[in-house]
Amino acid sequence: MKIRWRLRMAAAQREVWTGTELRRLLAEKAGLELSSASVSALFTKEPSQVKMTTLAALCTALGCTPNDLIEVDTTPVERPIAPPRPLADLPQAASARGRSMPPL
């Protein structure tokens, strides 16, 4: 699975080109006050985590959805096929007398 942070692209599509503009929109439209450094980090780096309130504020400020900000590739990771286990490694299901369950 691969996740891409697309804030810069979403902002550019809405003609928001700088962190300063984004910071002003966040304050005006979403009521979220973030430091210049925090907005710059969101704008230039892929965050390892984002608060839901911040994500909602970004969507409100830019008039977009979370899908516009986060791209998730859910292609399954291919794993090598494990060879079958030899019969000697399998657990014994029956007891010495050939029974697997007690008599009724």
N, CA, C and O of each residue as an XYZ file, in Angstrom:
416
protein
N       0.857     -1.171      0.000
C       0.000      0.000      0.000
C       0.900      1.229      0.000
O       1.914      1.274      0.697
N       0.519      2.209     -0.780
C       1.297      3.432     -0.889
C       0.362      4.627     -0.693
O      -0.738      4.661     -1.244
N       0.810      5.602      0.093
C      -0.003      6.789      0.375
C       0.770      8.021     -0.092
O       1.951      8.178      0.217
N       0.091      8.891     -0.840
C       0.719     10.135     -1.299
C      -0.057     11.327     -0.763
O      -1.287     11.349     -0.809
N       0.665     12.315     -0.255
C       0.089     13.551      0.255
C       0.028     14.535     -0.909
O       1.061     14.878     -1.483
N      -1.160     14.985     -1.259
C      -1.349     15.808     -2.447
C      -1.837     17.220     -2.126
O      -2.529     17.834     -2.939
N      -1.486     17.739     -0.953
C      -1.942     19.077     -0.568
C      -1.478     20.130     -1.559
O      -2.268     20.978     -1.973
N      -0.205     20.090     -1.949
C       0.322     21.114     -2.851
C      -0.454     21.121     -4.170
O      -0.780     22.190     -4.688
N      -0.748     19.951     -4.712
C      -1.494     19.867     -5.976
C      -2.925     20.372     -5.799
O      -3.426     21.125     -6.633
N      -3.581     19.959     -4.714
C      -4.955     20.405     -4.466
C      -5.005     21.923     -4.290
O      -5.920     22.582     -4.784
N      -4.024     22.467     -3.589
C      -3.970     23.921     -3.391
C      -3.728     24.628     -4.723
O      -4.383     25.627     -5.020
N      -2.804     24.127     -5.518
C      -2.486     24.763     -6.804
C      -3.692     24.747     -7.745
O      -3.909     25.705     -8.488
N      -4.472     23.674     -7.717
C      -5.670     23.601     -8.558
C      -6.699     24.657     -8.162
O      -7.579     25.010     -8.947
N      -6.574     25.152     -6.934
C      -7.484     26.191     -6.446
C      -6.773     27.543     -6.363
O      -7.244     28.471     -5.705
N      -5.639     27.631     -7.040
C      -4.828     28.842     -7.140
C      -4.354     29.367     -5.786
O      -4.299     30.575     -5.558
N      -4.017     28.448     -4.905
C      -3.375     28.773     -3.634
C      -1.934     28.313     -3.795
O      -1.655     27.114     -3.831
N      -1.011     29.283     -3.893
C       0.362     28.973     -4.283
C       1.356     28.971     -3.142
O       2.433     28.387     -3.265
N       1.021     29.613     -2.032
C       2.004     29.719     -0.943
C       1.411     29.262      0.380
O       0.194     29.190      0.552
N       2.307     28.958      1.306
C       1.887     28.600      2.653
C       1.176     29.757      3.336
O       0.258     29.548      4.129
N       1.597     30.966      3.031
C       0.966     32.156      3.627
C      -0.495     32.257      3.205
O      -1.364     32.545      4.028
N      -0.765     32.019      1.918
C      -2.150     32.050      1.434
C      -2.975     30.946      2.095
O      -4.114     31.172      2.504
N      -2.398     29.767      2.193
C      -3.109     28.646      2.817
C      -3.385     28.937      4.283
O      -4.478     28.659      4.777
N      -2.415     29.489      4.974
C      -2.586     29.819      6.393
C      -3.724     30.822      6.588
O      -4.522     30.691      7.516
N      -3.791     31.825      5.706
C      -4.860     32.829      5.777
C      -6.218     32.181      5.517
O      -7.185     32.481      6.217
N      -6.305     31.293      4.518
C      -7.564     30.593      4.231
C      -7.998     29.707      5.399
O      -9.180     29.657      5.741
N      -7.040     29.011      6.006
C      -7.368     28.169      7.160
C      -7.969     28.996      8.287
O      -8.931     28.570      8.926
N      -7.411     30.169      8.532
C      -7.927     31.032      9.598
C      -9.300     31.606      9.238
O     -10.214     31.600     10.062
N      -9.441     32.100      8.003
C     -10.684     32.758      7.592
C     -11.850     31.791      7.403
O     -12.945     32.030      7.911
N     -11.617     30.709      6.677
C     -12.717     29.821      6.312
C     -12.969     28.704      7.311
O     -14.104     28.255      7.468
N     -11.899     28.242      8.001
C     -12.060     27.084      8.886
C     -11.841     27.426     10.351
O     -12.091     26.594     11.223
N     -11.377     28.644     10.634
C     -11.149     29.034     12.023
C      -9.980     28.313     12.678
O      -9.928     28.204     13.903
N      -9.040     27.818     11.875
C      -7.889     27.095     12.411
C      -6.643     27.959     12.299
O      -6.244     28.362     11.207
N      -6.041     28.234     13.438
C      -4.802     29.016     13.477
C      -3.630     28.049     13.592
O      -3.466     27.387     14.617
N      -2.819     27.967     12.548
C      -1.611     27.161     12.567
C      -0.403     28.072     12.419
O      -0.485     29.137     11.806
N       0.707     27.648     12.980
C       1.934     28.433     12.841
C       2.421     28.367     11.398
O       2.053     27.464     10.646
N       3.243     29.324     11.028
C       3.826     29.331      9.687
C       4.622     28.046      9.438
O       4.567     27.472      8.351
N       5.354     27.608     10.452
C       6.161     26.398     10.319
C       5.280     25.172     10.093
O       5.624     24.303      9.292
N       4.152     25.094     10.790
C       3.246     23.948     10.615
C       2.644     23.923      9.217
O       2.565     22.865      8.593
N       2.223     25.070      8.727
C       1.647     25.141      7.383
C       2.722     24.813      6.347
O       2.462     24.098      5.379
N       3.917     25.335      6.554
C       5.021     25.051      5.642
C       5.319     23.560      5.592
O       5.551     23.007      4.516
N       5.315     22.907      6.746
C       5.573     21.465      6.801
C       4.478     20.694      6.069
O       4.775     19.745      5.345
N       3.224     21.086      6.246
C       2.122     20.424      5.548
C       2.240     20.615      4.037
O       1.916     19.719      3.257
N       2.707     21.787      3.645
C       2.791     22.157      2.241
C       3.962     21.475      1.534
O       3.863     21.157      0.349
N       5.064     21.247      2.244
C       6.286     20.781      1.589
C       6.663     19.332      1.879
O       7.430     18.742      1.118
N       6.150     18.747      2.950
C       6.538     17.388      3.329
C       5.319     16.487      3.378
O       4.186     16.949      3.507
N       5.575     15.194      3.272
C       4.499     14.224      3.452
C       4.412     13.886      4.931
O       5.339     13.287      5.477
N       3.314     14.258      5.598
C       3.220     13.989      7.039
C       3.029     12.504      7.320
O       2.451     11.772      6.517
N       3.530     12.076      8.479
C       3.321     10.685      8.878
C       1.937     10.509      9.507
O       1.398      9.403      9.536
N       1.373     11.599     10.007
C       0.014     11.572     10.544
C      -0.581     12.969     10.442
O       0.142     13.965     10.454
N      -1.903     13.033     10.342
C      -2.624     14.302     10.262
C      -3.834     14.186     11.166
O      -4.583     13.212     11.090
N      -4.026     15.174     12.018
C      -5.223     15.179     12.869
C      -6.461     15.327     11.995
O      -6.438     16.006     10.969
N      -7.527     14.689     12.414
C      -8.782     14.773     11.665
C      -9.285     16.211     11.591
O      -9.839     16.624     10.573
N      -9.095     16.973     12.667
C      -9.538     18.372     12.657
C      -8.742     19.183     11.644
O      -9.293     20.070     10.992
N      -7.452     18.888     11.506
C      -6.624     19.590     10.521
C      -7.050     19.209      9.112
O      -7.141     20.069      8.235
N      -7.309     17.931      8.890
C      -7.765     17.466      7.582
C      -9.094     18.128      7.215
O      -9.276     18.575      6.083
N     -10.006     18.190      8.157
C     -11.303     18.826      7.915
C     -11.129     20.313      7.619
O     -11.802     20.855      6.742
N     -10.233     20.971      8.343
C      -9.985     22.396      8.118
C      -9.373     22.636      6.736
O      -9.739     23.592      6.052
N      -8.447     21.776      6.328
C      -7.854     21.910      4.992
C      -8.924     21.748      3.912
O      -8.945     22.492      2.931
N      -9.806     20.773      4.102
C     -10.884     20.556      3.139
C     -11.837     21.748      3.088
O     -12.280     22.148      2.011
N     -12.148     22.307      4.240
C     -13.026     23.480      4.301
C     -12.364     24.674      3.632
O     -12.995     25.366      2.833
N     -11.106     24.921      3.947
C     -10.384     26.073      3.407
C     -10.221     25.989      1.895
O     -10.327     26.998      1.197
N      -9.965     24.790      1.391
C      -9.722     24.634     -0.046
C     -10.962     24.225     -0.835
O     -10.935     24.187     -2.065
N     -12.045     23.920     -0.127
C     -13.261     23.481     -0.808
C     -13.043     22.165     -1.534
O     -13.400     22.025     -2.704
N     -12.457     21.205     -0.838
C     -12.149     19.916     -1.449
C     -12.572     18.788     -0.508
O     -13.169     19.033      0.540
N     -12.259     17.566     -0.890
C     -12.551     16.404     -0.054
C     -11.228     15.765      0.371
O     -10.185     16.067     -0.209
N     -11.258     14.891      1.370
C     -10.026     14.188      1.756
C      -9.393     13.414      0.598
O      -8.173     13.258      0.550
N     -10.218     12.929     -0.337
C      -9.679     12.215     -1.495
C      -8.814     13.109     -2.373
O      -7.939     12.614     -3.084
N      -9.046     14.420     -2.334
C      -8.211     15.351     -3.090
C      -6.852     15.544     -2.423
O      -5.885     15.921     -3.084
N      -6.776     15.289     -1.127
C      -5.540     15.526     -0.371
C      -4.710     14.277     -0.164
O      -3.487     14.351     -0.044
N      -5.366     13.136     -0.122
C      -4.669     11.878      0.165
C      -4.966     10.888     -0.951
O      -6.124     10.588     -1.239
N      -3.920     10.389     -1.568
C      -4.065      9.360     -2.598
C      -3.566      8.045     -2.011
O      -2.420      7.949     -1.572
N      -4.420      7.047     -2.007
C      -4.069      5.755     -1.426
C      -4.078      4.702     -2.526
O      -5.084      4.501     -3.206
N      -2.945      4.039     -2.687
C      -2.829      2.929     -3.627
C      -3.016      1.649     -2.823
O      -2.181      1.307     -1.987
N      -4.103      0.951     -3.077
C      -4.419     -0.251     -2.295
C      -4.051     -1.532     -3.033
O      -4.577     -2.600     -2.722
N      -3.154     -1.434     -4.005
C      -2.707     -2.621     -4.713
C      -2.057     -3.575     -3.712
O      -1.165     -3.170     -2.968
N      -2.491     -4.833     -3.684
C      -1.905     -5.775     -2.720
C      -0.408     -5.969     -2.974
O       0.050     -5.962     -4.117
N       0.315     -6.137     -1.924
C       1.743     -6.399     -2.008
C       1.917     -7.865     -2.370
O       1.321     -8.746     -1.750
N       2.735     -8.116     -3.375
C       2.968     -9.501     -3.770
C       3.998    -10.122     -2.846
O       5.074     -9.568     -2.623
N       3.649    -11.278     -2.317
C       4.556    -12.006     -1.441
C       4.936    -13.309     -2.123
O       4.121    -13.891     -2.838
N       6.149    -13.772     -1.916
C       6.516    -15.047     -2.512
C       5.669    -16.170     -1.915
O       5.340    -16.159     -0.729
N       5.331    -17.126     -2.753
C       4.519    -18.257     -2.304
C       5.410    -19.200     -1.505
O       6.466    -19.624     -1.974
N       4.972    -19.519     -0.299
C       5.739    -20.426      0.566
C       5.574    -21.845      0.055
O       4.471    -22.237     -0.326
N       6.641    -22.617      0.039
C       6.509    -24.015     -0.394
C       5.645    -24.790      0.601
O       5.612    -24.449      1.784
N       4.945    -25.829      0.135
C       4.102    -26.604      1.051
C       4.948    -27.286      2.120
O       6.078    -27.707      1.874
N       4.361    -27.382      3.325
C       5.071    -28.030      4.438
C       5.128    -29.527      4.211
O       4.156    -30.117      3.739
N       6.255    -30.156      4.541
C       6.317    -31.622      4.435
C       5.351    -32.267      5.430
O       5.025    -31.679      6.461
N       4.904    -33.468      5.115
C       3.955    -34.164      5.972
C       4.488    -34.396      7.377
O       3.699    -34.441      8.320
N       5.788    -34.545      7.550
C       6.373    -34.792      8.873
C       6.142    -33.604      9.810
O       6.123    -33.778     11.028
N       5.965    -32.387      9.251
C       5.771    -31.198     10.080
C       4.324    -30.994     10.502
O       4.053    -30.208     11.410
N       3.392    -31.685      9.860
C       1.982    -31.486     10.182
C       1.651    -32.153     11.516
O       2.187    -33.222     11.808
N       0.784    -31.553     12.334
C       0.422    -32.155     13.625
C      -0.394    -33.429     13.425
O      -1.135    -33.554     12.450
N      -0.254    -34.361     14.343
C      -0.991    -35.616     14.293
C      -2.407    -35.392     14.806
O      -2.601    -34.901     15.918
N      -3.401    -35.755     13.988
C      -4.790    -35.529     14.357
C      -5.373    -36.693     15.153
O      -6.281    -36.488     15.959
N      -4.885    -37.883     14.949
C      -5.476    -39.057     15.593
C      -4.557    -39.586     16.681
O      -3.343    -39.387     16.636
N      -5.147    -40.262     17.656
C      -4.359    -40.866     18.732
C      -3.735    -42.166     18.243
O      -3.897    -42.531     17.078
N      -3.037    -42.854     19.105
C      -2.355    -44.099     18.746
C      -3.336    -45.169     18.289
O      -2.971    -46.009     17.465
N      -4.592    -45.171     18.802
C      -5.568    -46.212     18.424
C      -6.389    -45.812     17.199
O      -7.306    -46.540     16.818
N      -6.086    -44.675     16.572
C      -6.781    -44.274     15.364
C      -8.018    -43.439     15.597
O      -8.718    -43.113     14.638
N      -8.317    -43.078     16.839
C      -9.478    -42.265     17.122
C      -9.100    -40.787     17.185
O      -8.032    -40.433     17.684
N      -9.979    -39.934     16.679
C      -9.732    -38.507     16.789
C     -10.660    -37.841     17.801
O     -10.408    -36.720     18.244
N     -11.760    -38.557     18.171
C     -12.694    -38.001     19.144
C     -13.062    -39.090     20.146
O     -12.999    -40.275     19.815
N     -13.437    -38.717     21.342
C     -13.841    -39.723     22.311
C     -15.143    -40.401     21.878
O     -15.935    -39.804     21.149
N     -15.377    -41.664     22.329
C     -16.622    -42.360     21.960
C     -17.815    -41.702     22.621
O     -17.685    -41.048     23.655
N     -18.954    -41.875     22.029
C     -20.200    -41.292     22.549
C     -20.827    -42.147     23.609
O     -21.877    -41.795     24.145
